C-alpha cells in the first residue's frame, strides 16, 4: 500500500471512530475526500450521456496507452462544445473495504480527469465522483464480473 493509500485508510478510520463519516450506504462520495458525502439524487444514472468507459486492472488506477488515446479523443470532442460539462465516475469491484474502494474509485476518476485537463478541457468543467463498489454493472463474484466493475465512466452533461 502506498503512503497516499495508507493516509486515506487512516483518515477514513479516524472519521469512522470519531463519528464524522456518517455516510449512508446509498450515498456517493464526492471528491476530493472520502468523508464528504453527496446524495445519489445529485449524481443519478439518468443524467448525462455516457461518452466512454475506461477499464482498470485489479487494484490499479493507472491508465493504459489505449485508454489515454480514448480519453484524448473525448477531450477533443468536449473542447468543441464550450457549454458542456463532464462528470467522471469511478467504480470498483466488490473486493476490499468500502472505504478503500471509495478512495480507489476516486483515484480512478481523478486519473481520467487529469488526462482530460492535460488535453485542454478546463478543470472547472469537470466533476469527479466515486461510487466505489456500490454501483456494479455486473453481479457475481467471478473475474469476468469484477473486470466489468473496475471502471471509470465519462459522462457529458
C-alpha positions as CSV (number, residue, x, y, z in Angstrom):
1,X,0.0,0.0,0.0
2,X,1.4,3.4,-0.9
3,X,1.7,6.3,1.5
4,X,-1.3,8.0,-0.1
5,X,-3.5,4.9,0.2
6,X,-2.4,4.5,3.8
7,X,-3.3,8.1,4.5
8,X,-6.8,7.6,3.0
9,X,-7.4,4.5,5.1
10,X,-6.2,6.3,8.3
11,X,-8.5,9.3,7.6
12,X,-11.5,7.0,7.0
13,X,-10.7,5.0,10.1
14,X,-10.4,8.1,12.3
15,X,-13.6,9.6,10.9
16,X,-15.5,6.3,11.4
17,X,-14.3,6.0,15.0
18,X,-15.0,9.7,15.7
19,X,-18.4,9.6,14.0
20,X,-17.6,12.3,11.4
21,X,-18.0,9.8,8.5
22,X,-21.7,9.4,8.8
23,X,-22.3,8.3,5.2
24,X,-25.4,6.2,4.5
25,X,-25.0,3.1,2.4
26,X,-26.9,4.5,-0.6
27,X,-24.9,7.8,-0.8
28,X,-22.0,8.5,-3.0
29,X,-18.7,10.2,-2.1
30,X,-17.9,13.5,-3.8
31,X,-14.4,14.5,-4.5
32,X,-11.9,15.4,-3.0
33,X,-12.3,13.5,0.3
34,X,-13.7,10.2,1.4
35,X,-15.5,11.8,4.3
36,X,-17.5,14.2,2.2
37,X,-20.9,12.8,1.0
38,X,-23.2,13.7,-1.9
39,X,-26.6,12.3,-2.3
40,X,-27.4,9.9,-5.0
41,X,-30.1,12.3,-6.4
42,X,-27.3,14.7,-7.1
43,X,-25.5,12.1,-9.2
44,X,-28.2,10.0,-10.7
45,X,-27.6,7.5,-13.5
46,X,-30.2,9.1,-15.7
47,X,-28.5,12.4,-16.1
48,X,-25.7,12.8,-18.7
49,X,-24.9,10.8,-21.8
50,X,-22.3,8.1,-21.3
51,X,-19.4,9.1,-23.6
52,X,-16.9,6.5,-22.6
53,X,-15.9,3.7,-20.2
54,X,-12.3,3.2,-19.1
55,X,-11.5,-0.2,-17.6
56,X,-8.7,-0.8,-15.0
57,X,-6.7,-3.8,-13.7
58,X,-7.3,-5.1,-10.2
59,X,-6.4,-2.6,-7.5
60,X,-5.0,-0.2,-10.1
61,X,-5.8,3.3,-11.3
62,X,-3.0,3.6,-13.9
63,X,-4.3,4.3,-17.5
64,X,-3.2,2.1,-20.4
65,X,-2.0,3.7,-23.6
66,X,-5.3,2.8,-25.4
67,X,-7.3,4.3,-22.5
68,X,-5.3,7.5,-22.8
69,X,-5.9,7.6,-26.5
70,X,-9.7,7.2,-25.9
71,X,-9.7,10.0,-23.3
72,X,-7.8,12.3,-25.7
73,X,-10.4,11.7,-28.4
74,X,-13.2,12.5,-25.9
75,X,-11.3,15.7,-24.8
76,X,-11.2,16.9,-28.4
77,X,-15.0,16.5,-28.7
78,X,-15.6,18.2,-25.4
79,X,-13.4,21.2,-26.2
80,X,-15.5,22.0,-29.3
81,X,-18.7,22.5,-27.1
82,X,-17.8,25.1,-24.5
83,X,-21.1,24.8,-22.8
84,X,-20.9,21.2,-21.9
85,X,-19.7,19.8,-18.6
86,X,-18.1,16.4,-17.9
87,X,-18.6,14.0,-14.9
88,X,-16.2,11.2,-14.4
89,X,-17.5,8.4,-12.1
90,X,-15.0,6.0,-10.5
91,X,-16.1,2.4,-9.8
92,X,-14.6,-0.7,-8.2
93,X,-15.3,-4.4,-7.9
94,X,-16.6,-5.8,-4.6
95,X,-13.2,-6.8,-3.1
96,X,-11.8,-4.5,-0.5
97,X,-13.4,-2.5,2.2
98,X,-16.0,0.1,1.4
99,X,-13.6,3.0,2.4
100,X,-10.8,1.6,0.3
101,X,-13.0,1.1,-2.7
102,X,-14.3,4.7,-2.4
103,X,-10.7,6.0,-2.3
104,X,-9.7,3.8,-5.3
105,X,-12.7,4.9,-7.3
106,X,-11.8,8.5,-6.6
107,X,-8.2,7.9,-7.8
108,X,-9.6,6.2,-11.0
109,X,-11.9,9.2,-11.7
110,X,-9.1,11.7,-11.0
111,X,-6.7,9.8,-13.3
112,X,-9.2,10.2,-16.2
113,X,-9.9,13.8,-15.3
114,X,-6.2,14.6,-15.2
115,X,-5.8,13.4,-18.8
116,X,-8.8,15.5,-19.9
117,X,-7.2,18.6,-18.3
118,X,-3.9,17.8,-19.9
119,X,-5.7,17.7,-23.3
120,X,-7.3,21.1,-22.9
121,X,-10.6,20.6,-21.1
122,X,-10.9,23.2,-18.3
123,X,-10.9,21.7,-14.9
124,X,-13.8,23.9,-13.9
125,X,-15.9,21.9,-16.4
126,X,-15.0,18.5,-14.9
127,X,-16.6,16.9,-11.8
128,X,-15.4,13.6,-10.3
129,X,-17.3,11.2,-8.1
130,X,-16.5,7.8,-6.6
131,X,-19.2,5.2,-6.2
132,X,-16.7,2.6,-5.0
133,X,-18.3,-0.9,-5.2
134,X,-21.8,0.4,-4.8
135,X,-22.9,0.5,-8.4
136,X,-21.8,-2.7,-10.1
137,X,-22.6,-3.2,-13.8
138,X,-22.1,-7.0,-13.5
139,X,-23.2,-9.0,-10.5
140,X,-21.3,-12.1,-9.3
141,X,-18.0,-13.0,-7.7
142,X,-16.1,-14.0,-10.8
143,X,-13.1,-12.4,-12.5
144,X,-15.3,-11.5,-15.5
145,X,-17.8,-9.7,-13.3
146,X,-15.1,-7.9,-11.3
147,X,-13.3,-6.8,-14.6
148,X,-16.5,-5.1,-15.8
149,X,-16.9,-3.3,-12.5
150,X,-13.4,-1.8,-12.3
151,X,-14.1,1.2,-14.4
152,X,-14.4,5.0,-14.8
153,X,-17.4,6.3,-16.7
154,X,-17.2,9.6,-18.6
155,X,-20.5,11.4,-18.9
156,X,-21.2,14.5,-20.9
157,X,-23.7,16.7,-19.0
